[in-house]
Amino acid sequence: MHAVIPIVLLELACPPAFAGGDAGADTPPPFVASRTEKGLTFEVGKSKMNFDVFFQPRFTFRQSGDPDVDAPDRWDGTGFQVRRMLFLANGVLTPRLGYTFRVNFAGTKDALTSFSDDGDVTMFSTATFATPVLDDARLNYKVADAFQVAFGRFKVPYSGHWLVGVYDLAFPERSAVIDGIRAGGLQMDGFGYKRDTGLAITGNAIERRVDWAVGVFSGDGGSTAGLVFPPADDGYLYTARIAVAPLGAFEMRDLDTKHGRPRLGLGVNAGFDDNPVYGHDRRLDASRTDVHLGGEVRFAASGLNLQAEYHLGRTLGDDDTAKANGFLVQGTYVIPDPALVPGLRFSRMDPDAETHDDGYSMAEATLAWLLPEPGAKKAKDRTNRRKVQIAYTLAKADASGNLAFHQVMLAAQAGL
């Protein structure tokens, strides 16, 4: 038997100083507290605030190399980890002005441990430290549905796969084609961009059948590999994205838990960024201009969710720079009772299309069990917020023709 937690509504006298409006009003706006799909919500008049805590522990067992070729005792990345411990707050201050705030208390940050510059050569070394990380700090002003302004630190709008929130991911991690990879000897950047500080103009039309976003960012967030190196005359990062959903509004989720009607999403993305170039000896060689282009398609119906993305990377002004490409294909199906979700994904990345044997392929499989939500009496009412899952990954590097690594991950996640 599961305990049922009802929605709680509180109507309390709220002091005028906090309620807003006429301080001399006889009846202040009520204070309302409720449990929603994503945390606890508090309302005072037209102001709203949502709080949530989100937790993702996991255990990973990974072996690098091919046991038939390499030494069988090459265990790396094996052990327990708290991937995310998030505190989130968002809401509206006025009907037009909203905000988002998020901190990851299980975050990591790359920091300089040494740095030297004699005018001709810049050299440095870095190390990774565990520290709370500010993910989001954003204000959003809505002029109209078709014109909204976001300012602060937030996700760079590029790639639908990247824009899916942690609540709604089918696998423990996004595809390495977007996020990059640092595992089993593979050290490669992805096509996506991390969170960054800047400004974006977003909008939607035709009942959210069309969404768009253009943005300019400081470029300090870097690619999803995550290393922020010393200054190298970096320029700004510019991105643009447009997505259409001809069958009706399409929420950015990896699972169709509601077994809804058919929906189709199509999108294109572009990114333009100046990046430093470092040699194998960690010396600053030059600055380059990277262009990323990507396309995506998503389909969901009756519990099935399919998605695919293809991305190109080009560098301007240097004939010797790599021309990269990569793609991902992913599918999941939600079995309503007992709320099991099997999923498969295949990713392929080639960081230099003109060089052989420098790419990799990854095949992944997962099986998740969606845990009961407060107040959810039926398995079909469960969401992706609370679950346990097992995931298997097999990565193959082109250079050796053998396995780069294979791993098994036991993961869980839960929110308020």
Steps between C-alpha positions, in 0.01 A plus 500: 500500500628841409439810705300760317605861552212731410542841348512755779332837461562762765322834510681710759493869576797649319651831617446779243877560480538157342168483320556810286229739393329747735653477847170616639290233333261328736540155343857405402553239229495141632817298544464169314738203526468192281695200379549503125668270248833669563521584868318729741325813376414809705273776373424846634267696277655503151846397623600135489806310623589136445765311702645159434786275607619237253739214580683257265723235664656219298751216495714443189700192407729570203782309335720676243643319201413163353552216752607273212776745401583717800579419860177384672560709813454845344217622720441874487196708579368225728331607822223702658417855395240767562459633148264784591369649823293792378320783673261673264282808536292665232188706475344828394534839665242662273288354219781592257816457707626156604821356641691171526772407748685166525805379694663157469657414836667195343661703224860508385711779360828506312746750647852614419778350709784678316529769235790673323521740207830641371339687212569228245378184670213445741512185711269379775362195677154432644335278758140407572348585839167414658310819577146640486435637152252770401320349201221752443437860606258645247238771464238462228280786380200418284389773263279254313502128422696579185755724672666414833836610637721279720800654675755339732649152514306212346509224240623611160213430256661245269378139441170359623689211661693751714188700592323201656512555877653258750149410621414364157810314378454135407866405557719599797696729265444670168672367190874564479439655156353797687667486842845376400680218677785454747507127563692186410773687317251697288554874537268680259278806499136489406306725262286657770576805713487517876317757703637847441438862596327717244174611345248312286187602311245218492145460384226270381197524272203305362420338836868409551524320170798726424776588750815703439795640689804714417767582754835661565717376786835580655652176369648419841280194539695319230388187326350218700846364572497760774858629517532876528861586415692827548411801282567459128323802351176303498207654317133468574290190441198544270226239462169467318232233512156445346270204560162414351238254623240460222279265703483724806724624783779253582649507849873432516494163680664164434198300622136493399367398842145616424467290182379808317395568144761501221738798501781589262782746557756632251783740582814664367781657703805717436789617716793735432785531752864607537709247690865470605707220349740308725765254392570163663758673723224733627651799322271765362541480124235727350137602501247342269140563396273197524163458332254231610194404296243241605164352409259292706178304475283372786185285503280383787176303511334250736803458725759490221762776476751516213763764432796551270752782456782566255770765552783652298798698624717724285786738574545821305838642397715189547520230231671261739222500759269203538160472340290306748166322479288282723152361549282331760190283478294423810176318575299427816166340581298541818326179612207640704479219751736433680645835381813360337693694236745320268719716279770471233744758364778501242747788459777559251764775516779586257704801621695522172331381183827526303695274737440128536470304823430792734126452562295287733162329520285439808212257547289542813205321656296582808209369703330732749224448755293810570429529872164610643432873518327653805129459438546280191282192543568338162822410323394702195498815716871474579754739351875494438581701816544199728658187359770235526675368192781291364694607192766327292746681270739355246745739335725412209787715376589488129875525564539163671206320347426376851288611792592833655299404809183335616308585815194418707332775699241473775330838542212660684342842514238669715358845565266653754 
